[in-house]
Amino acid sequence: MLKAKDIMSQNPVTVSMDTEVGKVAKLLFEKHINGVPVVDAKGKLKGILCQSDLIAQQKKLLLPSVFTLLDSFIPLKSMKVFEKEIKRMAAATAGDAMTANPYTVGLEATIEDVATLMVEKNFHTIPVVENGRLVGIIGKEDVLRTLMGGSDE
């Protein structure tokens, strides 16, 4: 049975927390990849930044609904969620725009586990980690490639 270590791309393209968002967008476009891991100086995975995170910067900001009670405004939605949304839309660096603590898989995860995670969570890119360090990345193309190989390990 195929495992994450068999289908992952080793030595993935990564960016640091302080990489400018514009540079990340250019990198994703030029490399034809959907997402890029964000790592610290020691190679520890801090987050992932995908095309959808960058596209989200262009969406309309919906003001939270409120109701009034005794001359007070009470939000119907958490203000923390609203503040987080504003921060992501105004992000200047990968650290600001990334999804922190992303879902990951280990080297021994089965291809079925990876595919299930991709489908159920609508992920296009999943980091592969070992002892907290990034060792590879799996994209949808990596999973599809197994269908073309005719291998039934």
Secondary structure as the mmCIF struct_conf table of DSSP 4:
data_model
#
loop_
_struct_conf.conf_type_id
_struct_conf.id
_struct_conf.beg_label_comp_id
_struct_conf.beg_label_asym_id
_struct_conf.beg_label_seq_id
_struct_conf.end_label_comp_id
_struct_conf.end_label_asym_id
_struct_conf.end_label_seq_id
STRN STRN1 LYS A 3 LYS A 3
HELX_RH_AL_P HELX_RH_AL_P1 ALA A 4 ILE A 7
BEND BEND1 MET A 8 MET A 8
STRN STRN2 SER A 9 GLN A 10
BEND BEND2 ASN A 11 ASN A 11
STRN STRN3 VAL A 15 VAL A 15
TURN_TY1_P TURN_TY1_P1 MET A 17 ASP A 18
BEND BEND3 THR A 19 THR A 19
STRN STRN4 GLU A 20 GLU A 20
HELX_RH_AL_P HELX_RH_AL_P2 VAL A 21 LYS A 31
TURN_TY1_P TURN_TY1_P2 HIS A 32 HIS A 32
BEND BEND4 ASN A 34 ASN A 34
STRN STRN5 GLY A 35 VAL A 39
TURN_TY1_P TURN_TY1_P3 ALA A 41 LYS A 42
STRN STRN6 LYS A 44 LYS A 44
STRN STRN7 LEU A 45 CYS A 50
HELX_RH_AL_P HELX_RH_AL_P3 GLN A 51 ILE A 55
HELX_RH_3T_P HELX_RH_3T_P1 ALA A 56 GLN A 58
BEND BEND5 LYS A 59 LYS A 59
HELX_LH_PP_P HELX_LH_PP_P1 LYS A 60 SER A 65
STRN STRN8 VAL A 66 LEU A 69
TURN_TY1_P TURN_TY1_P4 LEU A 70 ASP A 71
STRN STRN9 SER A 72 PRO A 75
BEND BEND6 LEU A 76 LYS A 77
HELX_RH_AL_P HELX_RH_AL_P4 MET A 79 MET A 89
TURN_TY1_P TURN_TY1_P5 ALA A 90 ALA A 90
STRN STRN10 THR A 93 THR A 93
HELX_RH_AL_P HELX_RH_AL_P5 ALA A 94 ALA A 97
BEND BEND7 MET A 98 MET A 98
STRN STRN11 THR A 99 ALA A 100
BEND BEND8 ASN A 101 ASN A 101
STRN STRN12 VAL A 105 VAL A 105
TURN_TY1_P TURN_TY1_P6 LEU A 107 GLU A 108
STRN STRN13 THR A 110 THR A 110
HELX_RH_AL_P HELX_RH_AL_P6 ILE A 111 LYS A 121
TURN_TY1_P TURN_TY1_P7 ASN A 122 ASN A 122
BEND BEND9 HIS A 124 HIS A 124
STRN STRN14 THR A 125 GLU A 130
TURN_TY1_P TURN_TY1_P8 ASN A 131 GLY A 132
STRN STRN15 ARG A 133 GLY A 139
HELX_RH_AL_P HELX_RH_AL_P7 LYS A 140 GLY A 149
TURN_TY1_P TURN_TY1_P9 GLY A 150 GLY A 150
#
